[in-house]
Amino acid sequence: MFIKNVDSPIDHSQKKGNPNAYMHYGIGLSSKQQKLLLKLPDYDSKTIVDKNAVSMSDLSALTAFTGDEFAMFTKNNTRLIIRGNANSVNIDIKTAKALAADGYRWSGHTHPGIGEFSLLASDGDMEILSAFPQVGSAIYNSSGKHYQFRKD
């Protein structure tokens, strides 16, 4: 006879690749995320992947795992992913303007941390956003929470 333990309900968020599952339960990266991380071994590493190969949630999981920021830029059916460090991604206003001129939009980036402050846009974030014709972008934290910040 099977007895269901009601004190331990099934929580589908506790699976590999979920940023919150890593932060709270130590559950690791998915195989897709591990492969992406191999392409981004250290600060300022860059890779271009198919648009369907990575999501902001994946980058949030990588941030939870590494403690580093990651940025995502989208152009047509591709995404440019850049690895930063614990404080920033190496994108200055000149680089941002060049990406925008090349047809990229800033899909979002991550901030290490799980509190509400980790979702606040910095002055640097706002400066980079100003280089793109879009109105806003996203910030994801280490637990997968996100915030849409805007120019206005």
C-alpha positions as CSV (number, residue, x, y, z in Angstrom):
1,M,0.0,0.0,0.0
2,F,1.3,3.5,-1.0
3,I,1.0,6.2,1.6
4,K,1.3,9.8,0.4
5,N,3.2,12.1,2.7
6,V,1.1,15.3,2.7
7,D,3.9,17.1,4.6
8,S,6.2,16.8,1.6
9,P,4.1,17.8,-1.5
10,I,5.7,17.5,-4.9
11,D,7.3,20.8,-5.9
12,H,8.0,20.9,-9.6
13,S,10.2,24.0,-9.1
14,Q,12.8,21.7,-7.4
15,K,14.3,20.4,-10.7
16,K,17.6,20.9,-12.3
17,G,18.0,24.2,-14.0
18,N,15.6,26.2,-11.9
19,P,17.5,29.1,-10.3
20,N,15.4,29.1,-7.2
21,A,16.0,25.3,-6.8
22,Y,19.7,25.9,-6.9
23,M,19.6,28.9,-4.5
24,H,17.5,27.1,-1.9
25,Y,18.1,23.4,-2.4
26,G,21.5,23.1,-4.1
27,I,19.9,21.4,-7.2
28,G,22.3,21.8,-10.1
29,L,22.1,23.2,-13.6
30,S,20.3,21.5,-16.5
31,S,22.5,19.9,-19.2
32,K,21.5,22.7,-21.5
33,Q,22.8,25.3,-19.0
34,Q,26.0,23.3,-18.3
35,K,26.7,23.4,-22.1
36,L,26.1,27.1,-22.2
37,L,28.4,27.7,-19.2
38,L,31.2,25.7,-21.0
39,K,31.0,28.3,-23.8
40,L,31.3,31.1,-21.2
41,P,34.2,30.0,-19.0
42,D,35.3,33.4,-17.6
43,Y,34.8,37.1,-17.5
44,D,34.0,38.7,-20.9
45,S,33.4,35.4,-22.6
46,K,30.9,35.7,-25.4
47,T,28.8,33.2,-27.4
48,I,26.1,33.5,-30.1
49,V,23.4,30.8,-29.9
50,D,20.0,30.1,-31.4
51,K,17.2,32.2,-30.0
52,N,15.4,29.0,-28.7
53,A,18.6,27.7,-27.0
54,V,18.6,30.0,-24.0
55,S,16.2,32.0,-21.9
56,M,16.6,34.7,-19.2
57,S,15.6,32.0,-16.7
58,D,18.7,30.0,-17.9
59,L,20.9,33.0,-17.3
60,S,19.3,33.5,-13.9
61,A,20.3,29.9,-13.1
62,L,23.9,30.5,-14.3
63,T,24.0,33.6,-12.0
64,A,22.8,31.6,-9.1
65,F,25.5,28.9,-9.8
66,T,28.4,31.3,-10.6
67,G,27.6,34.5,-8.7
68,D,28.3,36.4,-12.0
69,E,26.1,38.7,-14.1
70,F,25.1,37.6,-17.6
71,A,23.7,39.8,-20.4
72,M,21.5,38.7,-23.4
73,F,21.1,40.6,-26.7
74,T,18.8,39.4,-29.4
75,K,18.9,39.8,-33.1
76,N,16.6,38.0,-35.4
77,N,16.9,34.3,-34.4
78,T,20.1,34.6,-32.5
79,R,21.2,35.6,-29.0
80,L,24.5,37.1,-28.0
81,I,25.3,36.1,-24.4
82,I,28.1,37.8,-22.5
83,R,29.5,36.8,-19.1
84,G,30.4,39.4,-16.5
85,N,31.6,39.2,-13.0
86,A,29.8,39.7,-9.6
87,N,29.3,43.5,-10.3
88,S,28.9,44.1,-14.0
89,V,29.1,42.9,-17.6
90,N,31.8,44.5,-19.8
91,I,29.5,46.6,-22.0
92,D,30.2,50.3,-22.3
93,I,28.0,52.9,-24.1
94,K,30.2,52.6,-27.3
95,T,29.7,48.8,-27.4
96,A,26.0,49.2,-26.7
97,K,25.5,51.7,-29.5
98,A,27.4,49.4,-31.9
99,L,25.2,46.4,-30.9
100,A,22.1,48.6,-31.4
101,A,23.3,49.7,-34.8
102,D,23.9,46.1,-35.8
103,G,20.2,45.3,-35.0
104,Y,20.5,43.9,-31.5
105,R,18.1,44.7,-28.8
106,W,18.9,44.2,-25.1
107,S,16.7,41.4,-23.9
108,G,18.0,41.6,-20.3
109,H,20.7,40.8,-17.8
110,T,21.1,39.3,-14.4
111,H,22.1,40.5,-11.0
112,P,23.4,38.2,-8.3
113,G,21.3,38.1,-5.2
114,I,17.8,37.2,-4.1
115,G,16.5,40.4,-2.4
116,E,14.4,43.1,-3.9
117,F,17.5,45.4,-4.2
118,S,19.0,42.9,-6.7
119,L,16.2,43.8,-9.1
120,L,17.0,47.5,-9.2
121,A,18.5,49.1,-12.3
122,S,21.8,50.8,-11.8
123,D,22.8,54.1,-13.4
124,G,25.0,52.1,-15.7
125,D,22.0,49.9,-16.7
126,M,20.0,53.0,-17.5
127,E,22.9,54.4,-19.6
128,I,23.2,51.2,-21.6
129,L,19.5,51.1,-22.2
130,S,19.6,54.6,-23.5
131,A,21.8,53.3,-26.4
132,F,19.0,51.1,-27.7
133,P,15.8,52.3,-29.4
134,Q,13.7,50.0,-27.2
135,V,11.8,51.4,-24.2
136,G,12.8,48.8,-21.6
137,S,14.7,45.7,-20.7
138,A,14.7,43.0,-17.9
139,I,16.7,42.3,-14.8
140,Y,16.6,38.8,-13.4
141,N,18.1,37.9,-10.0
142,S,19.6,34.6,-8.7
143,S,16.2,33.2,-7.7
144,G,14.5,33.8,-11.0
145,K,12.5,36.8,-10.0
146,H,12.5,39.6,-12.6
147,Y,11.7,43.2,-13.1
148,Q,11.1,45.2,-16.3
149,F,12.9,48.5,-16.1
150,R,12.2,51.4,-18.5
151,K,13.8,54.5,-19.8
152,D,11.0,56.8,-18.4
